[in-house]
Amino acid sequence: MAYDVVVIGSGPGGYVCAIKAAQLGLKVAVVEKNATFGGTCLNIGCIPSKALLHASEMLAEAQHSFDALGVEVGTPKMNLKKMMAHKDATVAANVNGVSFLFKKNKIESFQGIGKVLGAGKVGVTGADGKTQEIETKNIVIATGSDVAGIPGVNVEFDEKVIISSTGGLSLEKVPAHLVVVGGGVIGLELGSVWARLGAKVTVVEYLDTILGGMDGDVAKQFQRMLAKQGFEFKLGSKVTGVAKAKKGATVTFEPVKGGDTETIEADVVLVATGRRPYTDGLGLKEAGVEMDERGRVKTDGHLRTNVAGIYAIGDVVFGPMLAHKAEDEGVAVAEIIAGQAGHVNYDVIPGVVYTSPEVASVGKTEDELKKAGVAYKVGKFPFTANGRARAMLHTDGFVKVLADKDSDRVLGVHIVGFGAGEMIHEAAVLMEFGGSSEDLGRTCHAHPTMSEAVKEAALATFFKPIHM
Ligand SMILES: Cc1cc2nc3c(=O)[nH]c(=O)nc-3n(C[C@H](O)[C@H](O)[C@H](O)COP(=O)(O)OP(=O)(O)OC[C@H]3O[C@@H](n4cnc5c(N)ncnc54)[C@H](O)[C@@H]3O)c2cc1C
């Protein structure tokens, strides 16, 4: 039986695409090689990491803030087994939710490794080694990404002592010393989990800053906050070796600018140097689908590959490797296939680091505006001057609004602070509608809320904040 759409991969890109296509009346099938749906995000990414981040944050709150708030609970204790059980239950609820939605939307599924046999044909090889062929009018490649190692360094992951993010979600005990290679989002999030649970965390990062690509101001202040939480940073350091030792492992690195090699010992090494697009065994070369120099599937502005009827979305294509970007592309492709005008606005994709405090940003950074020669103005407001932040003892951080100097159109918003990941969306909505900092500054915000700091930063952009 021929389908309208066969989606290969059931991560947030693939499963959302399948649901949207089915909602639009198309006959849809999904091919997934894993035992559960939901891809990296639901199984070994966004969802399990947030379960552990939340649980460990609650422990840290109980340990460090309750007393000041006048709440006495005795000595809070970690129960790692229970924490992991909470994480596993959260994952199960989410992946089962996708199964339920597939059934509800009459989406058929094939378990096995999908291969593109050419336009209109997908092969699925099951665990028994047998391959069946499915015919379809359209194919959507949504095969996501996999852990990348360290360029030029042989890293042998055992997921116990030398671990990727996947191992970092399931350690059986808290390492005394965790060395994190890579000061990006995943390394800092998982580093935060284990630091709160008692590990000493050292981050070794190639660049001179953590969170490369984020606003420089934000990254600098955020690094200070993490240092206060006990993180140690070795920036501008190139890792040249990660090796298992008698007890634990060692990480060897040298200054990027040249200098002496250093070796540190770790109980566990988390390699969090990024992810690579995953197209292994997909048969794209044979099918004539073009890839770019970084191994991503090449697509045009409508997420079409060079082969008619084959589309690609999510981590396997150009753009930030984020679940919501994959989801939006999934929706857009479903709409395009159904003959509608699907579109993704890549200028307004928020990015959040779910640490404590959170870091969230949308739009351009100051560095990007400077590089592009755009004349801009800056408005900043600290949470120390926000009443709700004081009441909750969450005064770390600030909001920064960047607006075009002439038109006042908001070009970027960057927030470090408690709840930043929720607050960023008012900026995203504003930017989708081409709003100005005056629009934001004149919008009535409920009091007392952390979001008032967003309004004040906007006021600071075109005139003056009230509470400073
Ligand atoms: C620890 C961690 C935390 C993260 N936290 C966040 C976060 O908080 N927010 C955020 O936005 N992003 C986060 N991410 C990134 C996010 O998980 C990815 O951007 C997102 O999952 C990409 O979705 P996708 O659909 O493109 O691919 P994936 O989620 O990777 O899914 C691809 C699916 O395709 C399947 N597949 C691959 N090849 C085949 C084949 N040949 N046949 C059949 N099936 C195949 C895979 O098994 C997988 O299920 C995190 C990632 C990690 C690792």
PDBQT file of the ligand as one rigid body, heavy atoms in Angstrom, charges set to zero:
ROOT
HETATM    1  C1  LIG A 501      21.552  15.433  26.796  1.00  0.00    +0.000 C 
HETATM    2  C2  LIG A 501      20.807  16.255  25.785  1.00  0.00    +0.000 A 
HETATM    3  C3  LIG A 501      19.971  17.265  26.214  1.00  0.00    +0.000 A 
HETATM    4  C4  LIG A 501      19.269  18.018  25.279  1.00  0.00    +0.000 A 
HETATM    5  N1  LIG A 501      18.453  19.000  25.743  1.00  0.00    +0.000 NA
HETATM    6  C5  LIG A 501      17.767  19.759  24.871  1.00  0.00    +0.000 A 
HETATM    7  C6  LIG A 501      16.878  20.757  25.317  1.00  0.00    +0.000 A 
HETATM    8  O1  LIG A 501      16.711  20.957  26.513  1.00  0.00    +0.000 OA
HETATM    9  N2  LIG A 501      16.195  21.475  24.404  1.00  0.00    +0.000 N 
HETATM   10  C7  LIG A 501      16.361  21.269  23.063  1.00  0.00    +0.000 A 
HETATM   11  O2  LIG A 501      15.720  21.967  22.270  1.00  0.00    +0.000 OA
HETATM   12  N3  LIG A 501      17.199  20.319  22.594  1.00  0.00    +0.000 NA
HETATM   13  C8  LIG A 501      17.899  19.559  23.464  1.00  0.00    +0.000 A 
HETATM   14  N4  LIG A 501      18.715  18.573  23.000  1.00  0.00    +0.000 N 
HETATM   15  C9  LIG A 501      18.822  18.385  21.538  1.00  0.00    +0.000 C 
HETATM   16  C10 LIG A 501      17.615  17.614  21.008  1.00  0.00    +0.000 C 
HETATM   17  O3  LIG A 501      17.531  16.377  21.662  1.00  0.00    +0.000 OA
HETATM   18  C11 LIG A 501      17.735  17.427  19.505  1.00  0.00    +0.000 C 
HETATM   19  O4  LIG A 501      17.906  18.675  18.887  1.00  0.00    +0.000 OA
HETATM   20  C12 LIG A 501      16.495  16.779  18.944  1.00  0.00    +0.000 C 
HETATM   21  O5  LIG A 501      16.247  15.518  19.529  1.00  0.00    +0.000 OA
HETATM   22  C13 LIG A 501      16.597  16.600  17.416  1.00  0.00    +0.000 C 
HETATM   23  O6  LIG A 501      15.443  16.002  16.945  1.00  0.00    +0.000 OA
HETATM   24  P1  LIG A 501      15.427  15.140  15.610  1.00  0.00    +0.000 P 
HETATM   25  O7  LIG A 501      14.010  14.734  15.423  1.00  0.00    +0.000 OA
HETATM   26  O8  LIG A 501      16.087  15.877  14.521  1.00  0.00    +0.000 OA
HETATM   27  O9  LIG A 501      16.345  13.875  15.891  1.00  0.00    +0.000 OA
HETATM   28  P2  LIG A 501      16.462  12.814  17.084  1.00  0.00    +0.000 P 
HETATM   29  O10 LIG A 501      15.737  13.242  18.282  1.00  0.00    +0.000 OA
HETATM   30  O11 LIG A 501      17.906  12.510  17.204  1.00  0.00    +0.000 OA
HETATM   31  O12 LIG A 501      15.681  11.556  16.525  1.00  0.00    +0.000 OA
HETATM   32  C14 LIG A 501      16.120  10.833  15.426  1.00  0.00    +0.000 C 
HETATM   33  C15 LIG A 501      15.479   9.472  15.448  1.00  0.00    +0.000 C 
HETATM   34  O13 LIG A 501      15.762   8.821  14.221  1.00  0.00    +0.000 OA
HETATM   35  C16 LIG A 501      16.017   7.454  14.469  1.00  0.00    +0.000 C 
HETATM   36  N5  LIG A 501      16.815   6.941  13.352  1.00  0.00    +0.000 N 
HETATM   37  C17 LIG A 501      18.032   7.358  12.932  1.00  0.00    +0.000 A 
HETATM   38  N6  LIG A 501      18.396   6.680  11.813  1.00  0.00    +0.000 NA
HETATM   39  C18 LIG A 501      17.387   5.830  11.523  1.00  0.00    +0.000 A 
HETATM   40  C19 LIG A 501      17.146   4.893  10.490  1.00  0.00    +0.000 A 
HETATM   41  N7  LIG A 501      18.040   4.693   9.512  1.00  0.00    +0.000 N 
HETATM   42  N8  LIG A 501      15.998   4.193  10.528  1.00  0.00    +0.000 NA
HETATM   43  C20 LIG A 501      15.063   4.385  11.514  1.00  0.00    +0.000 A 
HETATM   44  N9  LIG A 501      15.237   5.269  12.505  1.00  0.00    +0.000 NA
HETATM   45  C21 LIG A 501      16.373   5.996  12.499  1.00  0.00    +0.000 A 
HETATM   46  C22 LIG A 501      16.775   7.473  15.797  1.00  0.00    +0.000 C 
HETATM   47  O14 LIG A 501      16.724   6.219  16.438  1.00  0.00    +0.000 OA
HETATM   48  C23 LIG A 501      16.001   8.555  16.553  1.00  0.00    +0.000 C 
HETATM   49  O15 LIG A 501      14.926   8.001  17.260  1.00  0.00    +0.000 OA
HETATM   50  C24 LIG A 501      19.416  17.771  23.897  1.00  0.00    +0.000 A 
HETATM   51  C25 LIG A 501      20.251  16.743  23.462  1.00  0.00    +0.000 A 
HETATM   52  C26 LIG A 501      20.936  15.991  24.396  1.00  0.00    +0.000 A 
HETATM   53  C27 LIG A 501      21.815  14.876  23.906  1.00  0.00    +0.000 C 
ENDROOT
TORSDOF 0
